[in-house]
């Protein structure tokens, strides 16, 4: 095999003729001179349509390739310009690199794979590139990958949620496919206009094919879903509903603590030297002791009964004896949580009973909560009937938070979105020269 063919195999280039290889003393790297094959020449760099030539361009250009061991390798070739009927005068297409890129395709694919598996510092140190360059490469790879498949095909059951990606109330709206668990779409913003952008891309015909939508109780999500997918079943996320009850219990606990603390006697202050004389210390104060018990009861009230420690179980028993109102709030929270563990027919009866109990409980926080439950009763029961929740979406959000930390330093959320969809969109980047493996197995960090 000739040396030129060996170098073509090493570089992983196709439709390319290697003309020569030399060592550059100035840069200390290998320079491989190449040219496209006859059939690959004189094509538009954007649409790849064959076009007439315009001029020789800016002369010879270089593209960074994967290193050969410890030696940097670059590809050098002429970069003429052509005249495209659609795109005008553009640089001609080269088969070893994407249009407008300064790196080869193999280099881009390796960077994209590393960015979804390694830390920021590891990628930059190993490949000797800046982190902003990594962001540009990921954006290019995703734009190229998106053309190979229809990410909106087969959508039936989706989940919608928002996630904070930066301080200052910076949010992303994300859409996840319940059936495949992949991230379908993400965009900057947290409002109705942002979500309408997703349904605009989906189109009216595919919107009509959506059968189920899970989300929290945000009005802007419900309004857009009703507007664009009126036939879809809206399911309220059980976790958020129970979280409402949990927040109500904690608010009742804080009120009970403040009331008990207000009734407590002021404590006497003594000097710092020696003990106070006998009989002059602070007398036992039941209100203060009750305040201490209530203050330390937070986790005993918020945790599920099966997860309580022995000490927390004792604290809960003290609450039952000392503060019946707070204990009643705890029972209301637990009763609502158990509704989501029932069959649909039983849940209908249990939820109606819970609403009646909460309406008569004389606890303002739960009286207000039952109004919200009544408003979203249909979507709550739909979630129980169809067994849907935002669990998949929360899992994806957790992985996006990890990606957000890795992507720290990107100026634009568009690169973060591209990195998230590349890693979680069901078509992860593959290392060049490897066999294509299953998305989950080839993606260890994203599947944790």
N, C-alpha and C positions, 0 to 999 in steps of 0.2 A: 504494500500500500504506500502511495506517495506521501511525502510529508504534508503536502497541502491538504490532502484528503483526511489525514490524521488530525490536522488542526481544525478542519471543518467539523469533524466528529467531536473534538474537544469543546469547541464553541457551541455546538448544538444548533448551528445555523442551517437553514433550508433555502433552496433556490438561490444559493450563493456560491460563487467561485472564489476560492482563496488564491490570490495572486502571489503573495510572498509574506514572509515573516522575518522581522528584524528586531534587534534589541535597541531600545532608546537609551543612550547613555545619560541624557539629561534627566529623564524621569525615572530611570531604573526599572522600566517595565517593558513588556513585549508589545509590539505594534504589528497587527495582522492586517495587511492590505487585502481588501475584498472588492467584489463587484457583483451586482445582481445578475442572474442568468438572463438570457435573451428574452424569455417570456415574462420575466418579472420587471423588466425595465419600462420606463416611460409611462408610469401609472400615477394617477392622482394620489397624493398622500392621505386624503380623507376618504374618498369613495373607492379608490383603487381602479377606477375606469381608465382604460388606455387613452392617453392624450398626446397631442403633439408637443414637442419640446419648445421651451421658451429661451432659456440661456443656461450657462454653466453654474449658476448659483453663486455661492460664496467660496467656491473651491472645494478642497477636501475637508471633510469633517471627521470627528472621532466620536465613538460611542464606547462607554465603559462596559466591559464584559466581566464575567465571573473570573476571579483570580485563578491562576494556574499555580497551585501550591502557595508559595509565599510571594509570588510575583504578580504584579498588577498587569492585566491584559486589556488592551483597547483595540477596537476595530476602526480602521481608517478606510474611507472611500469617498468618491466624488458624490456631491449632492446637487445635481442639476435641478432646475425648475421646469414645470410643465404648465400648460394652459388647459384648465378644466372648464367645461361648459357650465358646470354648476358652481364650482368653488373658485374660479378665476385662476390667477397665477399662484401656484403652491409648490413647495418642495416635493420632488418625486418620492413615491413610496419606496422604502427599502425593506426587504423581507426579514431582516434581523432585528428591527426595532419598530416601536410604535411611532406614529406621526407626532413630531414635536418633542420627542423624548431624547435624552442624552445618554440612555442606557439601553442595553439589548433586552429583548423579551425575556431571555433566561434570567438575566439579572433582576428584572422587575418581578418575575414570578418568585424568585428566591426571597427577595425583600418582603413581598406580600405574605409569604408563608411564615417567615420569621416574625413579622409584625403581629401575627395572630397567635404565636406560640411563645415568644420570648419577651423579655423586658426591653424597654427603650434603650437603656445603656448597652445591653448585649447586642442589639441589632446594629447600633451605630458603631460600636467598637469592632465587631466582627467584619462588617461590610465597608467600614471607613467612609460613611456618608453622614450628612447632617440629618437631624430628626425631621426638619421641614422637607427635606428631599424624600424621606420615607413617606410622609403624608402625600406628596404629589404622586409618588409611584403607586400607592394604594388606591388613590383616586383614579388613576389611569387603568389599573388592573380591573377595578370594579366596573368602570365604564365599558371595558372590553368584554368582561364576563357577562354583563347584563344583556348584551346583544345575542348571546348564545341560547337563552331560554326565556320563557315568559313567566315572570315571578308571580303574576296574578292569576295564572291558570289554575282552575280547580278550587278556588276559594269558596268555601261553604260556611264554615264556622270560624269567626275571627274574634280576637280580643283586642281591646283598645285601652291604652293607659298612657300616662305621662311620667317622665322621669327627669329629675334635676341633674344637669350635667355641669353646672358652674354656679358659683356664688352670684347673688344679685338676681334671683328669680329667673334663671336661664333654664328653659325646659325643652325637652324633646317629646313629641307625640309619637308613639310607636304602635304598630299594628302587627299582631302575631297570628299565625295560622294554628288553630287548635288541633287540627288533624295531623300536621307534620311537625309542629313545634318550632317552625323556623320564623325568623324575623322577616316580614314581608315588606314593610315600609317604615320609614322614620323621617321626620322633618322637624325643623326648629319651630318652636312656638307651642302654646297650650291654649288654643281657642278654637272657635267654630270654623273660622276661615282656614286655619291650618288643616283641620280634619277634612274639610270640603275638598282640599287639594288632593287627598288620597282618593276620595270617591270620584273626583273628576278624572284621575288617571284610570280608575277602575272601569268607568263607563256605565251607562244606564243598563245595558244588557247584563253585565256581570253583577251590578248592584242588585238586580232582581234575583240573582242566583244565591245571594247570601241568605242563609236560613237562621243563623244564630249569631248574636253579638253579645259578648260579655264586657262589662265595664263597671267602674264605680258609679256613684250616683251623681256625677258631675252633670249639671244641666246642659252644658254646651255639647257634651257627647250625645246625650239622649235626644236633644233637638235635631242634631245633624243626622243621626241614625234614623229617626222617625221621618225626616225629610227625604233622605236618599234611599232608605231600605224599609219602606213602610210595612212590608210583609214579614220582615225578620223578627224572630223572637228575641226580645231583650232580656238578658239575665243579669241580675245584680250579683256582684261578687260576694259570697258569704263572708269572706275574711273582713271586708270593709264593714259589713253590717254588724258583725260581732265586735269590730273595733269601735263602732259607735257606742255600743253598750258598755264596753270596757272604759271608754273615755267618760261616760256618764257615771259609772261607779267611782272612778277616781275623783271626779268632781264632787260627788257626795262625800267621799272620804275627806277631802280637803275641807269641806264645809264643817263636817263633824269635828275635825281636829281644831279648826279655828274656834268653834263654839266651846269646846272643852278647855282650850287654852285660855279663852277669855274669862271663864269662870274660876280658873285656878288662882289661888292666893299668891300675892307677890312674895318672892323668896327674899329672905334677909341676907344682907351682905356683911361679911365678916372680914377682918383684917387678914393679911397673908401670913402672920406669924402666930404659930401655936394653934391649939384647938379652942373653940368657943367654950365658955363655962357650961357646966351641966344644966340642962333644962332650958337653955336659951337658943337651941338650934331650931331648924325648920321642922314643923310638925308635919305628919303625913297628910297629904292632900289628895283625896280620891279623884278630883277633877284633873289634877296634873298627871296622876297615874293613868287615867283614862286617855288623856291627850297623848301620852307616850305610846300607849298600846295602839291607838288609832294611827299615829304617825308611822309606826313600824309595821303596819298591816298592809302596806301597799301591795307587795308581791303575793301575800296570802290571798288577797282579794282578786288579783288579776290572773293568777295562774289557774290552770285547770285542776279540779280536785284530785285527779289521779297523779298529778305531778307535785303535790304538796309535800314538803318535808315534815318531820314530826313537830318541829318548833312552829312551823307555819300553821299546821293543823290546830295546835293549841291556841295560837293567836286568833284563828278564825272562830274557835269556840268562845273565846273571851269576847269577841265582837258580838257574837250571838247573844251573850248574856248582858253586855254593857250597852250596846247600841242597836236596838232592834231595827231602826230605820236603815242604818248602813247594811245590816245583815239582809234586810229585805231587798235592798238594791243589788246585793251580791246574788241573791236567789233569782232575781229577774234576769240578770246577765247570764247566769248558767242555764236558765230555762230557755232563753233565746238561742243560746249556743246548741242546745240539744235538739231544737227544731230542725236544724240542718242535718242531723243524723237520722232522721225518720224517713219513712216512705212518703211519697207525695200525698197520698190520701190522708195519712195520719198527720202530716205536716200542716195541711190546710186547717184541720180542726185545732191542732196545738197552737198555731200562729194566731188564730182568732181568739182563743182563750188567753193567750199572752197579751194581746192587744187590750182585751177587756180588763185584765189584771193591772197592766201598766196604766191604763186610763184611770183606775180607781185607787192607785197606790199612794197618792198624796205626796209623791216625790217629784218636784218640778222637773228635774232632769229626765226622768223616765216618762213623765207625761208628755214632754216635748219630743222625746225619742219615739214614742208610739205614733205620733203624728207623721214623722218621717217614714216609719215602717208602713203605715197605712198608704202613704203616697206611693211607695215602691213595692207594695205587696205583690202585685202581679209579677214583677220581674224577680222578686225573691222566690216565689213559688216556682217560677219557670226554671230558675237555677237548680232548685231541688229536683224538679221533674226530669230535667235533662242531664243532671250530674255535671254541670259546667261551673267553672270558677276561673278566677284570674291567676290560678297557680302557675300555668305555663308562662303567662306574661310576667309575673313576678320573678320567675326563674331567669327569663331573658333579661329583665331589668337588672338583676344582680350581676349578670355577665357584662352588661353594658357599663355598669359602674366600674367593674374591673378594667374594661377597655378604656374608660374615661381616665383612669389613673395612668394607664400606659400611654394614652394619647396626650397627656399633659404637655402643653407647649404648642399645640396646633392653634393657629390663629382663627381658623374658621371651623364651625361645627360641621360643615359639609364633609371634611376629611374624617372627623369622628364618625359620622353617619356611614361613610363609605367603609371605614374599618370595621364597624359593627355589622354591616350587612355582608361584607366579605366573610367575616368569621361565623356569623349566625344565620345567614340567608340560605343555608342548605347547599351551597356550592363553594366550599372553602378552597383556597388556592392550593395547588399541588406543587410539590418540589419538582423541578424539571428533571426529566430522565427517570422518574419513578412511575410505577404502575398506579393507576387511580384506585384509591381505596374508598371504603365507606366513609361518608362525611363525618360521622361521629367518631369512628376509630382513628381517623386521620386528624383529629382535632382534640387532643387530650386536654388542653387548658380550657377550651371553651365548653367542654362537656362535663367539667367538674361541678 
